Amino acid sequence: QKEVEQDPGPLSVPEGAIVSLNCTYSNSAFQYFMWYRQYSRKGPELLMYTYSSGNKEDGRFTAQVDKSSKYISLFIRDSQPSDSATYLCAIFSNTGNQFYFGTGTSLTVIP
Amino acid sequence: GAGVSQSPRYKVAKRGQDVALRCDPISGHVSLFWYQQALGQGPEFLTYFQNEAQLDKSGLPSDRFFAERPEGSVSTLKIQRTQQEDSAVYLCASSTVRGGLGNQPQHFGDGTRLSIL
């Protein structure tokens, strides 16, 4: 079993839609949770970071962590064509040095 | 520089050749990571440096893979006797370590796309 599982999609939504992206993880020791956005032929860029259960909001983006269910989500409100990219979840535990990434979900926002 | 720089951006090599991939991290960043990203997959951890010390190399897939960071800044990932399964994008990321590794965002380069023929 992989440390983190993510539905690869692809996901296609109309402009203005609310997008929900999700990951599950296997180890309750994981403490830090991140979402990265990766455009084609580019490196990942950090969107959101959190270390506690609950919600964290930044503009149109909301990261949600449910440690009891080992489930993390990213919500994108009022989605824009410029949001079209691959979204990667990542997790980290202080007991190691490794960040574990999901496989990524490919999102296309149609104008 | 302003960000993490990787070179070359593209590398084509014949099976059996050796290749060397370079990473220039953000100035002052203590931590440096190498990842391998296969098509349609997320980045997979290869190795981690703190300054010049290689603290974790558990993700290196075989002894053909070797990484170094001799002066604690620029890092080189070397692959010897390349195989077709080595074809992937190799990403480098750097970060500070203030407050712990998990507390600091990783800044990624745009990667080196390696194709082995």
Contacts between the chains, C-beta under 8 A, distances in Angstrom:
chain1	res1	chain2	res2	distance
A	6	B	42	7.4
A	8	B	40	6.9
A	31	B	102	6.2
A	32	B	102	3.8
A	32	B	103	7.3
A	34	B	105	7.6
A	36	B	108	8.0
A	41	B	110	7.0
A	41	B	113	7.8
A	42	B	110	5.3
A	43	B	4	7.3
A	43	B	91	5.7
A	43	B	93	7.6
A	43	B	108	3.3
A	43	B	109	5.2
A	43	B	110	4.7
A	43	B	111	5.7
A	44	B	43	7.0
A	44	B	91	7.6
A	44	B	108	5.0
A	45	B	108	7.0
A	46	B	105	4.4
A	46	B	106	7.0
A	46	B	107	7.9
A	49	B	105	6.3
A	51	B	102	7.3
A	51	B	103	7.7
A	88	B	42	5.2
A	88	B	43	7.5
A	90	B	42	7.9
A	92	B	101	7.1
A	92	B	102	4.2
A	93	B	102	7.4
A	94	B	100	6.2
A	94	B	101	7.4
A	94	B	102	5.8
A	96	B	56	7.6
A	97	B	48	4.7
A	97	B	55	6.0
A	97	B	56	4.3
A	97	B	101	6.5
A	98	B	45	4.7
A	98	B	48	7.4
A	98	B	56	7.0
A	98	B	58	7.7
A	98	B	59	7.2
A	99	B	33	7.4
A	99	B	45	6.7
A	99	B	106	6.8
A	100	B	45	7.4
A	101	B	35	7.9
A	101	B	42	3.5
A	101	B	43	4.9
A	101	B	44	7.4
A	102	B	42	5.2
A	103	B	40	7.2
A	103	B	41	5.4
A	103	B	42	4.9
A	104	B	40	7.7
A	104	B	41	7.3
A	104	B	42	5.1
